[in-house]
């Protein structure tokens, strides 16, 4: 295949979108699609190179892997090494141990699995301070580089090149549908993992396989197609956001745009992308991608606000580091004369990878070197990393376990001769209050039982979820809860959640409910019916008003104020949930036995709320209390307000 200078220019578009998005330029809210552009380019180039070799029986998997190692590993391992030195000096112990664990997964080609399991969603707050988060996409490509050549070799050998070409197209169509299905039913996994990203790389591969069968474009047609391709990529970057379902069908826009730009060789956009400065930036795009995220995380972690001058500084620093690493690491080692796979693997991958893993294991065994910080800081760090979802594992469920029944192991509080029993259900905002109610239960000599599910509102007979599939799962879960409440003899039933507001878009009938008054009426009616079920069972209903969100501030703000920037403003503004407050006030008139608890009043004065209480951070992410903070909040509740069970 002839060298395509415009494809290097296309890489510039991809990396620019990613960097602008990550640096906080809100105009490019969907700039993460730059990664998808890279996927299509990779699939195209790899297949265009190896498929002719496979059909001509000259393909060598060891030569292929040697080239991949030379191309990818030296600069990646160097960036990891420098990043390790820097963050080992400043990171808090718990964060540092998580970072060290990520190093092991990154060098073993499993970064996407690690970040999925460790952080859940790609855009979740804690993930934005993971220095190697961006390597998830490299893991996806590396996994494709291992799987796809073997698939081609086996298929060509058994079925021939022509059948393989058309089978690849059929697989591409199936992979698109599978990606959409995975995006609808998973939270996080679809974003990170190869099966739901497969069609993006395969789109490039299919383009390469059908390249000589595609019609030749006239000059005018090439210009038009290149403009359409660019428009699809840029419009995706402008219109998508971290709230958009992704990948799935939404990933078709940037990937199709990329395929069209590759196809339209000689088009007006391709000609522009062939200008030397654009091509050079594309040449160093791999280094740009590797460096930009650790630079941005370093700024965020040390509480440096990403103002426009800082954003520009971060981009310039990234560019300088990338030029240096491209010139002195990427290029020399990529063209080194060592050709033996064993020598390449040993010197450019195995030995440096073993060194990094050794550093990581030493740091983990040393518990993140806590002696670097004062006991007060360590206490705050421990609180930040205490999660009820971990300590209550099996009692709080992800959607894949939504049909689990209430578990007898999920009782807490008084375990000998309780004076009463209560049941708590709802979403993760109910789960983060279980430590709170553990203290309340022990004080009242009550036994509690928790039964919570991610993103499931504790309102019976309501379809609530990010899509209709999730909404039906939540409804089924609440049916189980209803039957259980009716079968038991609870004194109280506690409902807690991230309650809906006028702008919520998670309520479904056969389609999303958008009218605000219809939304309010539906929630009020269904919550009223839920209260009737609870009261009819002989229990007293308790509804917990939700805790304020941090509105983008880091839950580590109190710690960062202590360590890095004493001028940090860590108070948060509480925004009233007008719709739900109105619903509660109206339901209270019809259900006088309803108890409404407002734990946030203990750390809020009017519309201003603190992120800590008695020097201890209360939150673990943007809207969840940490376990230690929830317990401290309960102790204050008992002192200032009293026990709701007494």
HELIX and SHEET records of a PDB file:
HELIX    1   1 UNK A    5  UNK A   22  1                                  18    
HELIX    2   2 UNK A   26  UNK A   28  5                                   3    
HELIX    3   3 UNK A   31  UNK A   33  5                                   3    
HELIX    4   4 UNK A   34  UNK A   55  1                                  22    
HELIX    5   5 UNK A   61  UNK A   90  1                                  30    
HELIX    6   6 UNK A   93  UNK A  107  1                                  15    
HELIX    7   7 UNK A  111  UNK A  119  1                                   9    
HELIX    8   8 UNK A  125  UNK A  129  5                                   5    
HELIX    9   9 UNK A  133  UNK A  135  5                                   3    
HELIX   10  10 UNK A  136  UNK A  159  1                                  24    
HELIX   11  11 UNK A  161  UNK A  185  1                                  25    
HELIX   12  12 UNK A  189  UNK A  192  1                                   4    
HELIX   13  13 UNK A  194  UNK A  209  1                                  16    
HELIX   14  14 UNK A  211  UNK A  213  5                                   3    
HELIX   15  15 UNK A  219  UNK A  239  1                                  21    
HELIX   16  16 UNK A  250  UNK A  263  1                                  14    
HELIX   17  17 UNK A  268  UNK A  273  1                                   6    
HELIX   18  18 UNK A  276  UNK A  283  1                                   8    
HELIX   19  19 UNK A  285  UNK A  301  1                                  17    
HELIX   20  20 UNK A  308  UNK A  325  1                                  18    
HELIX   21  21 UNK A  326  UNK A  330  3                                   5    
HELIX   22  22 UNK A  331  UNK A  334  1                                   4    
HELIX   23  23 UNK A  341  UNK A  345  1                                   5    
HELIX   24  24 UNK A  346  UNK A  350  3                                   5    
HELIX   25  25 UNK A  351  UNK A  365  1                                  15    
HELIX   26  26 UNK A  370  UNK A  372  5                                   3    
HELIX   27  27 UNK A  375  UNK A  384  1                                  10    
HELIX   28  28 UNK A  388  UNK A  391  1                                   4    
HELIX   29  29 UNK A  399  UNK A  401  5                                   3    
HELIX   30  30 UNK A  408  UNK A  410  5                                   3    
HELIX   31  31 UNK A  428  UNK A  431  1                                   4    
HELIX   32  32 UNK A  434  UNK A  444  1                                  11    
HELIX   33  33 UNK A  468  UNK A  487  1                                  20    
HELIX   34  34 UNK A  516  UNK A  536  1                                  21    
HELIX   35  35 UNK A  557  UNK A  563  1                                   7    
HELIX   36  36 UNK A  578  UNK A  590  1                                  13    
HELIX   37  37 UNK A  599  UNK A  602  5                                   4    
HELIX   38  38 UNK A  627  UNK A  640  1                                  14    
SHEET    1   A 3 UNK A 396  UNK A 397  0                                        
SHEET    2   A 3 UNK A 446  UNK A 453  1                                        
SHEET    3   A 3 UNK A 411  UNK A 413 -1                                        
SHEET    1   B 6 UNK A 396  UNK A 397  0                                        
SHEET    2   B 6 UNK A 446  UNK A 453  1                                        
SHEET    3   B 6 UNK A 420  UNK A 426  1                                        
SHEET    4   B 6 UNK A 492  UNK A 496  1                                        
SHEET    5   B 6 UNK A 540  UNK A 544  1                                        
SHEET    6   B 6 UNK A 595  UNK A 597  1                                        
SHEET    1   C 2 UNK A 463  UNK A 464  0                                        
SHEET    2   C 2 UNK A 507  UNK A 508 -1                                        
SHEET    1   D 3 UNK A 572  UNK A 573  0                                        
SHEET    2   D 3 UNK A 608  UNK A 609 -1                                        
SHEET    3   D 3 UNK A 604  UNK A 605 -1                                        
SHEET    1   E 2 UNK A 612  UNK A 613  0                                        
SHEET    2   E 2 UNK A 616  UNK A 617 -1                                        
END                                                                             
